[in-house]
Amino acid sequence: LKPSGTCRLCLVDVLRNNPNRGKPVVSCATEAQDGMVVVTNSDEMKAHIHQQVFMMRRRHPDLCQTCAANGHCEFQDLIGRYNVKKPEYVNPRVKPSLEREGVAHKEDRSSPAIDLDFSMCVLCLRCVRACSENQGMNILGVVARGNDEVVAPLYSLKLKDTECISCGACVAACPVAAITEKNAVNDVLHLLESSMDYSGLAVDDHNSPKEFNENMLHSKKFVTVVQTAPAVRVTISEEFGLPPGSISTGQLVRALKMLGFDYVFDTNFTADLTIIEEANELLKRIQNNGPFPMFTSCCPAWVNMVEKVYPQLIPNLSSCKSPQQMFGSLAKSYFADKIGRDATQIKVVSVMPCVAKKDEASRKELVNTVSNTADVDYVLTTRELARMIRMHRPKIFFAALEEEQYDSPLGESSGAGLLFGATGGVMEAALRTAYAVTSPDSSSKSVPGRLRFEEVRGLEGIRRATVDLHGVPLNVAIANQGANIRKLVEMIEEGKINDLHFVEMMACKGGCIGGAGNPKDAVDVNLLEKRVAAIYRGDEAKVIRMSHENPEIQQIYKDFLGEPLGTKSHLLLHTKYSPRDTVQSAFQRAENLTSAEALEKHLRV
């Protein structure tokens, strides 16, 4: 977001060439000019900021110790920096009269992924701008005026009744805890602490430690399984003071083991599986001449956008579940059989860089058909996992942990699976396999595959390329960030682009590496570049670079799934989508307005 000077906490004095006629200016939104003389820390300016923060604190509840943003709150930092004392009383940010009139809501926990608590709001309006400018969704705006001003969803609806795609851009932008991901930390801690059935253990058990541990595992009411997304091994490093772009895979696995998870697996495994299924689906569409373009389906915010805003594109979505959901499905079928447990006794926790994954895990279409339970039981963001780890300090000192390997058989992966963490990565992983399997000499192991597809790499919002698959041109496109996605969709819908075969869509800037569940400084473009570089560096360090060469993937097809797009694969690894008409959509149709026009008419930005 470009600085707007809304909060006015960065005022400075300009003694010469002042564009504001001698008055203080907001430094974040004022361009420096030749000849300016700027005073940044005068007693007058510091007194002004102190007063401004004090007035904000009078509208902010004093709940720091139990607040989700505690220790990572910009407002808390300002209070400490300027030594702003606790006021005698706090006026509510959302006045009861606004709630009675249905104009605004103090709290809204209706979304499966995002919680709103506007009693915490400091009216910086970053969430409003992130939703409209970055994502193009226009869900949030400002209602009322003066001291009554407060942020609210369009038409003053509950969030679940809007076209919100759960991307979490508002969560990432919020400097406090007015908008947060739905908290799963306490649920997961309770799961880890209450999964043991002690009644089956004899007090005088004299077995060896190994046998005793095995007995302990079999005595558990639930077997706890955790999967970690590709981007998490990079972004969690920043939470513990490691340089941006550090890869902390081994420490991550070790920390999860120390937290009490029975098995730690890699979502990269099912990223490889996604490529096998998706590549075969694409080849089938090429044989059947469409429907084109085929859109990736691993980003749940993009899937939500299709169902809520562009339902006409549902036939174009790949039917593949996301890697997160494929993993959950296999953990409660294939893996449950491996360890002799019923699917209902397996609890799957995901660690994701994404807020929308919480929404995805709650979808009614993603229920295990055998156990009638959700494929994935709980989703933690990277930030939530970091909070859990910090709860266990000094026992778990992340940066100094010894490295540990993922468990098997759902822990082996290729470099292509790791690429899912960056924009263009799903596309490149698919192209590697498509290029290899369509080679005229694909049966020969001596034929080298193509491992670099520079034409689909980068952080540009929209990228297009034509890839030569041994004489067959494949036209592809990649879009990252919501506003760019909408721009590309509109170009396709208007016929300005009509030759695409395969399109990757990611709702967050940079893809999962810039996901809204990551450390909140992810908006820094240089930081994203370092994270993306780590993804490619991790790929290059892998012995196996293509998904179809992963031996555990080959084994699971041989032992369990059969063949790609086969009966069992379709049952466990694929899903369906349905149009979702929202209250917001109905209101807009009645007024014949777009979301941007409705926002301008009913709210202020």
Secondary structure, 3 states (H helix, E strand, C coil): CCCCCCCCCCEEEEEECCCCCCCCEEHHHCCCCCCCEEECCCHHHHHHHHHHHHHHHCCCCCCHHHCCCCCCCHHHHHHHHCCCCCCCCCCCCCCHHHHHCCCCCCEECCCCCEEEEHHHCCCCCHHHHHHHHHCCCCCEEEECCHHHCEEEEHHHCCHHHCCCCCCCHHHHHCCCCCEEECCCHHHHHHHHHHCECHHHCCCCCCCCHHHHHHHHHHCECCEEEEEECCCHHHHHHHHCCCCCCCCCHHHHHHHHHHHCCCEEEEHHHHHHHHHHHHHHHHHHHHHHCCCCCEECCCCHHHHHHHHHCCHHHHHHECCECCHHHHHHHHHHHHHHHHCCCCHHHEEEEEEECCCHHHHHHCCCCCECCCCCCECCCEEEEHHHHHHHHHHCCCCCCHHHCCCCCCCCCCCCCCHHHHHHHCCCHHHHHHHHHHHHHCCCCCCCCCCCCCCCCHHHCCCCCEEEEEEEECCEEEEEEEEECHHHHHHHHHHHHCCCCCCCCEEEEECCCCHHHHCCCCCHHHHCHHHHHHHHHHHHHHHHCCCCCCHHHCHHHHHHHHHHHCCCCCHHHHHHHECCCCCCCCHHHHHHHHHCCCHHHHHHHHCEC
